């Protein structure tokens, strides 16, 4: 009996295994496409079906994921170089526009806020943009005030506001924005893609339905989907027809991301197609993506791309000194050109989740990774004041405090603050939900002279408290600490039954 010859050497065996895996992955893609189309047709309401563009976008992403599983590409660390001064400019080096050109610059601009997130992590219902952040004023209220101020100050600028919603936030946002109809702001909403979660074990999509609020089968595929969703909405053509040339894109919960005329003038004068705002790293930002020169092109380096042996080097603030704020300026003409050519293939982020006891994966992309697809792309090293995201109640305390004054919808650091930096605030799990947080503060403390605050355990603050220097308040399990109203705590550790010792 003749026997097939065995492949020679370990390399051949490895190639054989890789080829086999590639064949299996290609088969899986075909199975998923067939199943997904069949499930989609079974949905009776056409409005609840995946539309053709969503279907195409998901299948392309899924196919790239499966191909990438068998052909992993790793970044070559030796090709990484620090960005040149032209690639990463300092904000204080940017020329300021003349008063006479400000209105003309603004007439070229529209503002887009990424409004797909819910407030569930902070115990709130509905879009995160409607969380009250200053008195009874919400994120969205302040953003509309900011843009209205521009349109009133510069007649004819007509800076428009676009909101990219997810299927989780779209319906409720449509109701909320009705209250702004008498403002000097044109608001347009569109919905980003909705993709099916993938069952980790079988690599097949979860059962596709659109029933119920934020249905567990679906997810919005990250803010990198902005380019495809915007292009598919036909807003690129519409905005260009109105004379708009640039979009300023940022997260809806970053109140530091206001329109900046210096940056706008710089990208117009230099014909920049993509500009990323970055700010100096602190110890809490060591995992943030950073701008690099890679093989001669400007790129974004994320922690997930870093080989394990270089992780500590990546986290070091001595080599990689800045990180991406997700404040992005893009040319609409460039977006149109790239999307028409179907050139954009953003790095895939695999987000592992557990839904109803089942392990699933979400394939996502990030807007920052797109920088490499644009001509004359660059970064600007901006002040920390342009990065004020609210991801937790610790962040909420800072922006609600007297650290900032409110001016035309924008947060401006209180001039009475003697330092240019803001304090580090860490609130424990007892403060995680907004309702709990509000119950534990009689009023927001005076933090003008605060450097660091850590609170852990069952702790409450009376009204009109003042915190200075470094303050640490720790209630051990079973203990409760109530800081009396009117207290002034400076450089102290408070433990147990309000026992105060020097720090």
C-alpha positions in Angstrom: 0.0 0.0 0.0 1.4 3.4 -0.9 1.4 6.0 1.8 1.4 9.8 1.4 4.7 11.4 2.1 4.8 13.4 5.3 5.7 17.1 5.0 9.4 17.7 5.7 10.3 19.8 8.7 8.4 21.8 11.3 8.0 24.7 8.9 6.0 22.6 6.5 3.9 21.3 9.3 3.2 24.8 10.5 2.2 25.9 7.0 -0.1 23.0 6.6 -1.8 23.8 9.9 -2.1 27.5 8.9 -3.6 26.5 5.5 -6.1 24.2 7.2 -7.1 27.0 9.6 -7.5 29.4 6.7 -9.8 27.0 4.8 -11.9 26.5 8.0 -12.1 30.3 8.5 -13.2 30.9 4.9 -15.9 28.2 5.3 -17.1 29.9 8.5 -17.4 33.2 6.7 -19.6 31.6 4.1 -21.8 29.8 6.7 -22.2 33.1 8.7 -23.2 35.1 5.6 -25.8 32.5 4.6 -27.2 32.2 8.1 -27.3 36.0 8.6 -29.1 36.6 5.4 -31.6 33.9 6.1 -32.3 35.2 9.6 -32.6 38.8 8.3 -35.2 37.8 5.8 -37.2 36.1 8.5 -37.7 39.5 10.2 -41.1 40.7 8.9 -40.7 44.4 9.5 -38.3 45.8 6.9 -37.3 48.6 9.2 -36.1 46.1 11.7 -33.9 44.2 9.2 -30.2 44.8 8.7 -30.1 47.1 5.7 -27.8 46.2 2.8 -25.0 48.6 3.9 -25.0 47.3 7.4 -24.9 43.7 6.1 -22.1 44.5 3.8 -20.1 46.4 6.5 -20.5 43.6 9.0 -19.5 40.8 6.6 -16.4 42.7 5.5 -15.4 43.2 9.2 -16.1 39.6 10.0 -14.2 38.4 7.0 -11.2 40.5 7.9 -11.3 39.2 11.5 -11.4 35.6 10.3 -8.5 36.1 7.8 -6.5 37.9 10.6 -6.9 35.0 12.9 -4.8 32.8 10.7 -2.4 35.6 9.5 -1.5 37.5 12.5 0.6 40.6 11.8 2.7 42.1 14.6 4.1 45.6 14.7 7.9 45.8 14.1 9.1 47.7 17.2 12.3 48.8 15.5 10.4 50.7 12.8 8.7 52.9 15.4 10.1 56.5 15.6 9.0 59.6 17.5 6.9 61.9 15.4 8.5 64.9 13.9 7.6 68.4 14.9 5.6 68.6 11.7 3.6 65.4 12.6 3.1 66.5 16.3 2.8 70.2 16.8 2.7 72.0 20.1 -0.6 73.9 20.6 1.3 77.0 21.8 3.1 77.2 18.4 -0.1 77.5 16.4 -0.8 80.9 14.9 -4.0 82.6 16.0 -6.5 83.8 13.4 -7.1 87.4 12.8 -10.5 88.6 14.0 -11.5 89.3 10.4 -11.1 85.7 9.4 -12.8 83.9 12.3 -16.3 83.9 10.9 -15.1 82.6 7.5 -13.2 79.8 9.2 -16.2 78.8 11.3 -18.4 78.8 8.2 -16.4 75.8 7.0 -17.0 73.7 10.1 -19.6 71.4 11.6 -19.4 69.7 15.0 -20.1 66.0 15.5 -20.6 64.4 18.9 -20.4 60.6 19.4 -23.6 60.1 21.2 -24.0 56.3 21.2 -23.3 55.6 24.9 -25.7 54.9 27.7 -25.4 56.0 31.3 -25.8 52.5 32.7 -22.3 52.3 34.2 -23.2 55.3 36.4 -26.6 54.0 37.3 -28.5 56.2 34.9 -31.1 55.4 32.2 -31.0 56.5 28.6 -28.3 58.4 26.7 -25.3 59.4 28.7 -25.6 62.9 27.1 -28.6 63.7 29.3 -26.9 63.1 32.7 -27.0 66.4 34.6 -23.5 67.7 35.1 -23.9 71.3 36.3 -27.1 71.9 38.4 -29.9 70.6 36.2 -27.9 71.2 33.0 -26.9 68.2 30.9 -24.0 67.4 28.6 -26.2 68.1 25.6 -27.5 71.3 27.0 -24.0 72.6 27.5 -22.9 71.5 24.0 -25.9 73.3 22.4 -25.0 76.4 24.4 -21.4 76.3 23.2 -22.4 76.2 19.5 -25.2 78.7 19.9 -22.7 81.1 21.4 -20.5 80.7 18.3 -23.4 81.2 15.9 -24.6 84.4 17.7 -21.1 85.8 18.1 -20.2 85.1 14.4 -23.4 85.7 12.3 -23.3 83.7 9.1 -21.0 81.0 10.6 -24.0 78.6 11.1 -21.9 75.9 12.8 -24.1 72.8 12.8 -24.3 70.1 15.4 -24.4 66.4 14.3 -25.1 63.6 16.7 -24.1 60.1 15.9 -26.4 57.9 17.9 -26.4 54.2 18.4 -29.6 52.1 18.2 -29.6 52.4 22.0 -29.8 56.2 22.0 -31.4 57.1 18.7 -35.1 57.1 19.6 -34.7 58.9 22.9 -32.3 61.5 21.5 -34.8 62.3 18.8 -37.3 63.3 21.5 -34.8 65.2 23.6 -33.6 67.5 20.9 -37.1 68.9 20.3 -36.4 71.3 23.2 -33.6 72.9 21.2 -35.8 73.8 18.2 -35.9 77.5 19.1 -32.1 77.8 19.5 -29.6 79.2 16.9 -28.3 75.6 16.3 -29.2 73.2 13.5 -29.1 69.7 14.9 -29.0 66.6 12.7 -28.9 63.0 14.0 -27.9 59.8 12.3 -27.5 56.3 13.5 -24.3 54.3 13.4 -24.3 50.7 12.3 -25.8 47.9 14.4 -24.0 44.6 14.1 -24.8 41.2 15.6 -22.7 39.9 18.5 -20.8 36.7 17.6 -21.0 33.6 19.8 -17.4 32.9 20.8 -17.5 29.1 20.6 -19.3 28.7 17.3 -18.2 32.0 15.7 -21.8 32.5 14.5 -24.0 35.5 15.0 -26.5 35.5 17.8 -30.2 35.2 16.8 -31.0 38.5 15.0 -34.0 40.4 16.3 -34.5 44.1 16.9 -37.2 43.7 19.6 -36.9 45.6 22.9 -34.7 48.4 24.1 -30.9 47.8 23.6 -31.4 44.2 22.6 -28.6 41.9 23.7 -28.1 40.4 20.3 -26.8 43.7 18.9 -24.0 46.2 19.5 -22.7 49.4 18.0 -19.3 48.6 16.5 -17.1 51.4 18.1 -16.5 55.0 17.0 -14.4 53.8 14.1 -17.7 53.1 12.4 -18.2 56.9 12.3 -16.7 57.1 8.8 -18.9 54.4 7.3 -22.0 55.5 9.1 -21.5 59.2 8.1 -20.9 58.3 4.5 -23.8 55.9 4.3 -26.1 58.6 5.7 -25.4 60.8 2.7 -24.5 63.6 5.2 -21.0 64.0 3.6 -22.5 65.1 0.3 -25.1 67.3 2.1 -22.5 69.1 4.2 -20.2 69.7 1.3 -23.1 71.1 -0.7 -23.6 73.6 2.1 -20.0 74.8 2.0 -18.9 72.8 5.0 -15.3 71.4 4.7 -14.3 70.1 8.1 -15.8 68.1 11.0 -14.7 68.4 14.6 -15.5 65.0 16.2 -15.4 64.2 19.9 -17.1 62.2 22.6 -20.3 63.7 24.0 -19.1 63.3 27.6 -15.9 65.4 27.0 -16.8 68.9 28.0 -13.3 70.1 27.2 -13.7 69.4 23.5 -14.9 72.8 22.4 -14.4 74.4 19.0 -10.9 75.9 18.8 -10.1 78.5 16.2 -6.3 78.1 16.4 -6.6 74.4 15.5 -9.1 75.1 12.8 -6.9 77.8 11.2 -3.9 75.5 11.3 -5.6 72.6 9.5 -7.1 75.0 6.9 -3.8 76.8 6.3 -1.8 73.6 6.0 -4.5 71.6 4.1 -4.5 69.0 6.8 -6.9 66.1 6.2 -6.9 64.6 9.7 -5.8 66.2 12.9 -5.7 64.3 16.3 -5.6 66.1 19.6 -3.2 64.6 22.1 -2.3 65.7 25.6 0.5 64.9 28.1 0.4 61.6 29.8 0.0 61.2 33.5 0.2 58.0 35.6 -3.5 57.4 35.0 -3.1 57.6 31.2 -0.3 55.1 30.6 -2.5 52.8 28.5 -3.7 55.5 26.2 -2.9 55.3 22.5 -0.2 57.5 21.2 1.0 59.0 17.9 4.1 57.6 16.2 6.0 57.7 12.9 5.8 54.1 11.6 7.6 53.2 8.4 7.6 56.9 7.5 3.9 57.5 8.0 2.0 58.9 11.0 0.1 56.2 12.9 -1.6 55.6 16.2 -0.1 53.0 18.5 -2.5 51.3 20.9 -1.5 49.2 23.9 -3.2 46.1 22.3 -0.7 46.3 19.4 2.4 46.4 21.6 4.4 43.1 21.9 4.4 41.9 25.5 8.2 42.5 25.9 7.7 46.2 25.2 4.6 47.0 27.3 6.6 48.7 30.1 8.4 50.8 27.5 5.0 51.8 26.0 3.6 52.8 29.4 6.7 55.0 30.2 6.0 58.7 30.0 9.6 59.3 29.1 9.4 57.8 25.6 5.7 58.1 24.8 4.7 61.4 26.3 1.3 62.0 24.9 -2.0 60.1 24.4 -5.0 60.4 22.1 -7.9 62.5 23.5 -10.3 61.3 20.8 -10.8 64.9 19.7 -10.5 64.6 15.9 -10.7 67.1 13.0 -11.3 65.6 9.5 -11.7 66.9 6.0 -15.1 66.0 4.5 -13.6 65.9 1.0 -11.0 63.4 2.2 -13.6 61.2 3.9 -15.6 61.2 0.6 -12.5 60.2 -1.4 -11.4 57.4 1.0 -14.9 55.9 1.4 -15.7 56.0 -2.3 -12.5 54.0 -2.9 -13.3 51.6 -0.1 -9.7 52.1 1.2 -10.3 52.2 4.9 -9.6 48.9 6.7 -9.2 49.9 10.4 -7.5 47.6 12.9 -10.1 45.3 14.5 -10.6 45.5 18.3 -12.0 42.2 19.7 -14.2 43.0 22.7 -15.0 39.9 24.8 -18.4 40.1 26.6 -20.8 37.8 28.4 -24.4 38.1 27.5 -27.1 36.1 29.2 -24.5 33.6 30.4 -23.0 33.2 26.9 -19.5 34.3 25.9 -19.6 36.5 22.9 -17.3 38.8 20.9 -17.9 42.2 19.5 -15.8 43.3 16.5 -15.1 47.0 16.9 -12.9 49.8 15.4 -11.6 53.1 16.7 -11.6 56.5 15.0 -8.0 57.2 15.9 -6.7 54.3 13.8 -7.9 56.1 10.7 -5.1 58.6 10.8 -2.8 56.6 8.6 -5.4 56.7 5.7 -5.4 60.5 5.3 -2.9 62.8 3.5 -1.0 65.4 5.5 -2.3 64.0 8.8 -0.9 65.3 12.1 -1.4 65.6 15.8 -1.5 68.6 18.1 -0.3 68.5 21.7 -3.1 70.3 23.4 -3.5 71.4 27.1 -5.2 69.0 29.5 -8.1 71.4 29.7 -9.3 70.0 26.3 -9.7 66.5 27.9 -12.4 66.4 30.5 -14.2 63.1 30.0 -16.8 61.9 32.5 -16.4 58.1 32.8 -17.2 57.8 36.5 -18.5 59.9 39.4 -14.9 60.8 40.3 -14.8 62.7 37.0 -18.3 64.1 37.7 -17.2 65.6 41.0 -14.4 67.4 39.4 -16.5 69.2 36.7 -19.3 69.9 39.2 -16.8 71.6 41.6 -15.6 75.1 41.9 -12.5 74.0 40.0 -14.4 75.3 36.9 -16.5 78.2 36.0 -19.2 78.0 33.3 -18.9 80.4 30.4 -21.2 80.2 27.4 -21.6 76.4 27.9 -17.8 75.9 28.3 -16.0 74.9 31.4 -13.2 77.3 32.2 -10.7 76.6 35.0 -11.3 78.9 38.0 -8.6 81.6 38.0 -8.4 81.2 41.7 -6.8 77.8 41.2 -3.1 78.3 41.8 -1.9 75.3 39.8 -2.4 74.5 36.1 -3.2 70.8 36.9 -6.4 69.4 38.3 -6.6 67.2 41.4 -6.6 63.4 41.2 -10.0 62.1 42.6 -10.7 58.5 43.4 -14.1 57.6 44.8 -14.9 54.1 46.0 -17.6 51.7 44.9 -20.1 53.2 47.3 -20.1 56.3 45.1 -20.3 54.5 41.7 -23.9 55.2 40.9 -24.9 58.9 40.4 -27.8 58.5 42.9 -25.4 57.1 45.6 -22.9 59.8 44.8 -25.4 62.6 45.3 -26.7 61.1 48.5 -23.2 61.1 50.0 -22.4 64.8 49.4 -24.5 67.5 51.2 -23.0 69.8 48.6 -20.0 69.6 46.3 -16.9 70.3 48.3 -14.5 73.3 47.7 -11.6 71.7 46.0 -9.6 74.7 44.7 -6.6 73.8 46.8 -7.0 70.0 46.5 -4.2 67.9 45.1 -5.5 64.4 45.7 -8.6 62.8 47.2 -9.2 59.1 47.9 -12.4 58.0 49.5 -13.3 54.4 50.3 -16.1 52.7 52.3 -19.2 54.1 53.9 -18.4 57.8 53.9 -20.6 60.9 53.6 -19.7 64.6 53.4 -21.7 67.3 55.0 -22.5 70.6 53.2 -19.9 73.3 52.6 -16.8 71.1 53.3 -13.4 72.2 52.0 -10.6 69.8 51.0 -7.0 70.9 50.6 -3.7 69.2 49.7 -3.9 65.4 50.0 -7.0 64.0 51.7 -7.7 60.3 52.2 -10.9 59.1 53.9 -11.2 55.4 54.6 -14.1 53.7 56.4 -13.2 50.1 57.2 -15.9 47.4 56.8 -18.6 47.9 59.5 -17.5 51.5 60.1 -19.1 54.7 59.0 -17.5 58.1 58.5 -19.5 61.4 58.3 -17.5 64.5 57.6 -19.4 67.3 59.5 -20.8 70.2 57.5 -18.4 73.1 57.2 -15.3 71.0 57.8 -11.9 72.0 56.4 -9.6 69.0 55.9 -6.1 69.7 54.8 -3.4 67.0 54.3 -5.1 64.5 56.5 -6.0 60.8 56.6 -9.4 60.2 58.1 -10.1 56.7 59.3 -12.5 54.8 61.7 -14.8 57.1 63.7 -13.5 60.3 62.3 -10.0 59.9 63.8 -7.8 62.5 62.2 -4.0 62.1 61.9 -1.4 64.2 60.0 -0.5 63.0 56.5 
